[in-house]
């Protein structure tokens, strides 16, 4: 048993007493100790998780939960009571939340054991985890390359087998793109399916929490534990989560798959294109039908996103002013001076850039030309998807146009960095569920296949992804770094 | 669309950010490039096709959600103040609003 075993295998192992929950927590700590000085996925490791696991098993023993006694980690933008939560930003250094995010509470109730908090791009703004205020995370497949972002720590920790699953957040691709870069499964649920209470807000109309795992079945199991209405999040949908694992029949006969040429533009590398084309052919062999569809407003999605997300961020991040929590700059003459000094020293450059763009887009005289127009484009993009889903059940594309790029390659060119999210961003604008599943390895680097589903139809999405994964026979992918590490 | 250093300074003031002279120049260039890209939303074809299109601000909220106006649990004051950089007598303390 190690953390490339499925959650059901780990669960069975615990039931058969082949391992205890504290032994699994200890194994996670050992893996982190062995690997994380090279990967740098964790911002915080809870040394007391072994004792917590022991105590937990005593109190919840005999329960049916598959996640009972399973270790996991959270991206550090989800609040954890009594455990520092920084969003990888200096401005929140030392912040100890007095409450936990709903997802953390639900996993806790399910018996899962929190091992630590994961690195990310500061406030989830970035696509490489190089924008972390503390240090960059490295890709377990090639330590000279980025793990993607912004949930880079989560993807890397799962890919390297430090934890069997993690939660990330996805505003424009921040779960799916790092999942693709690190060779793991990443699921962004429909907007509203998972409570955002306790998730530090970046762009509230786009943010959604979801799992990073080794398999689609594991993603379904974790989603089951975190999905559902929460009174503390007014955007949480009033939906009774269905049995997601029951949807994994392996049967995609008659499933209608749509392929949009807009997602196979010139920015998609040929190796990625080939791997995705092969995956589509395999789905066809399994009995799915494939037809071309059109999403004509895709070309405007990136522009709309990079106005809407910063606009919402500029408003959400106004709360970091050095008054109620976080760090306050010293030597301020008056209140305004304190605000400015605190925010200017506390935020990193990408965060400041986006606050300024957002403030500009919302400022008097520019609102109609930028923010309002972007929201109208959002309507058209959503309508494109609604039209397409009249004739297909799932849309398939690359998750990212390239495999993992080198550290430093794009960090000085914000616009090029933004382009790495070109296949994932339209999905957030439309609020739809989407998943990235590994579909090949090129030059030693994983490639991700993206599947997009109808709003709140995670069942069809997971069924398609699972059938592909089983037929492809690749999961779980194990990077060389994680081989030969003794449990 | 091109931003001047003066524009950057104005927006930074609105956002309560301090930018140095060197940062002003760099940000003017970076923000201009990003806004030039976003200016594709102002192309004539698109603007024409947007006439009468409703805005989408949110995916799931079609009407305001309200909760019953009932007393609930709140965090105790000492817990709320525990993260404050400066607090006194159950209040957040800040530097003087006006100098002198």
Boltz contact constraints between the chains, C-beta under 6 A:
constraints:
  - contact:
      token1: [A, 95]
      token2: [B, 83]
      max_distance: 6.0
  - contact:
      token1: [A, 98]
      token2: [B, 75]
      max_distance: 6.0
  - contact:
      token1: [A, 98]
      token2: [B, 79]
      max_distance: 6.0
  - contact:
      token1: [A, 191]
      token2: [B, 59]
      max_distance: 6.0
  - contact:
      token1: [A, 191]
      token2: [B, 60]
      max_distance: 6.0
  - contact:
      token1: [A, 192]
      token2: [B, 60]
      max_distance: 6.0
  - contact:
      token1: [A, 205]
      token2: [B, 58]
      max_distance: 6.0
  - contact:
      token1: [A, 234]
      token2: [B, 65]
      max_distance: 6.0
  - contact:
      token1: [A, 235]
      token2: [B, 60]
      max_distance: 6.0
  - contact:
      token1: [A, 235]
      token2: [B, 61]
      max_distance: 6.0
  - contact:
      token1: [A, 237]
      token2: [B, 60]
      max_distance: 6.0
  - contact:
      token1: [A, 303]
      token2: [B, 38]
      max_distance: 6.0
  - contact:
      token1: [A, 303]
      token2: [B, 40]
      max_distance: 6.0
  - contact:
      token1: [A, 303]
      token2: [B, 41]
      max_distance: 6.0
  - contact:
      token1: [A, 307]
      token2: [B, 38]
      max_distance: 6.0
  - contact:
      token1: [A, 323]
      token2: [B, 92]
      max_distance: 6.0
  - contact:
      token1: [A, 323]
      token2: [B, 94]
      max_distance: 6.0
  - contact:
      token1: [A, 324]
      token2: [B, 84]
      max_distance: 6.0
  - contact:
      token1: [A, 324]
      token2: [B, 92]
      max_distance: 6.0
  - contact:
      token1: [A, 325]
      token2: [B, 83]
      max_distance: 6.0
  - contact:
      token1: [A, 328]
      token2: [B, 85]
      max_distance: 6.0
  - contact:
      token1: [A, 332]
      token2: [B, 95]
      max_distance: 6.0
  - contact:
      token1: [A, 333]
      token2: [B, 99]
      max_distance: 6.0
  - contact:
      token1: [A, 334]
      token2: [B, 95]
      max_distance: 6.0
  - contact:
      token1: [A, 334]
      token2: [B, 96]
      max_distance: 6.0
  - contact:
      token1: [A, 334]
      token2: [B, 99]
      max_distance: 6.0
  - contact:
      token1: [A, 335]
      token2: [B, 94]
      max_distance: 6.0
  - contact:
      token1: [A, 335]
      token2: [B, 95]
      max_distance: 6.0
  - contact:
      token1: [A, 335]
      token2: [B, 97]
      max_distance: 6.0
  - contact:
      token1: [A, 338]
      token2: [B, 95]
      max_distance: 6.0
  - contact:
      token1: [A, 339]
      token2: [B, 16]
      max_distance: 6.0
  - contact:
      token1: [A, 340]
      token2: [B, 16]
      max_distance: 6.0
  - contact:
      token1: [A, 340]
      token2: [B, 18]
      max_distance: 6.0
  - contact:
      token1: [A, 343]
      token2: [B, 16]
      max_distance: 6.0
  - contact:
      token1: [A, 343]
      token2: [B, 17]
      max_distance: 6.0
  - contact:
      token1: [A, 344]
      token2: [B, 17]
      max_distance: 6.0
  - contact:
      token1: [A, 344]
      token2: [B, 18]
      max_distance: 6.0
  - contact:
      token1: [A, 352]
      token2: [B, 17]
      max_distance: 6.0
  - contact:
      token1: [A, 355]
      token2: [B, 15]
      max_distance: 6.0
  - contact:
      token1: [A, 356]
      token2: [B, 11]
      max_distance: 6.0
  - contact:
      token1: [A, 357]
      token2: [B, 34]
      max_distance: 6.0
  - contact:
      token1: [A, 359]
      token2: [B, 11]
      max_distance: 6.0
  - contact:
      token1: [A, 359]
      token2: [B, 14]
      max_distance: 6.0
  - contact:
      token1: [A, 359]
      token2: [B, 15]
      max_distance: 6.0
  - contact:
      token1: [A, 360]
      token2: [B, 11]
      max_distance: 6.0
  - contact:
      token1: [A, 373]
      token2: [B, 41]
      max_distance: 6.0
  - contact:
      token1: [A, 375]
      token2: [B, 55]
      max_distance: 6.0
  - contact:
      token1: [A, 375]
      token2: [B, 56]
      max_distance: 6.0
  - contact:
      token1: [A, 375]
      token2: [B, 57]
      max_distance: 6.0
  - contact:
      token1: [A, 376]
      token2: [B, 50]
      max_distance: 6.0
  - contact:
      token1: [A, 376]
      token2: [B, 53]
      max_distance: 6.0
  - contact:
      token1: [A, 376]
      token2: [B, 55]
      max_distance: 6.0
  - contact:
      token1: [A, 378]
      token2: [B, 56]
      max_distance: 6.0
  - contact:
      token1: [A, 379]
      token2: [B, 53]
      max_distance: 6.0
  - contact:
      token1: [A, 379]
      token2: [B, 54]
      max_distance: 6.0
  - contact:
      token1: [A, 379]
      token2: [B, 56]
      max_distance: 6.0
  - contact:
      token1: [A, 415]
      token2: [B, 33]
      max_distance: 6.0
  - contact:
      token1: [A, 431]
      token2: [B, 59]
      max_distance: 6.0
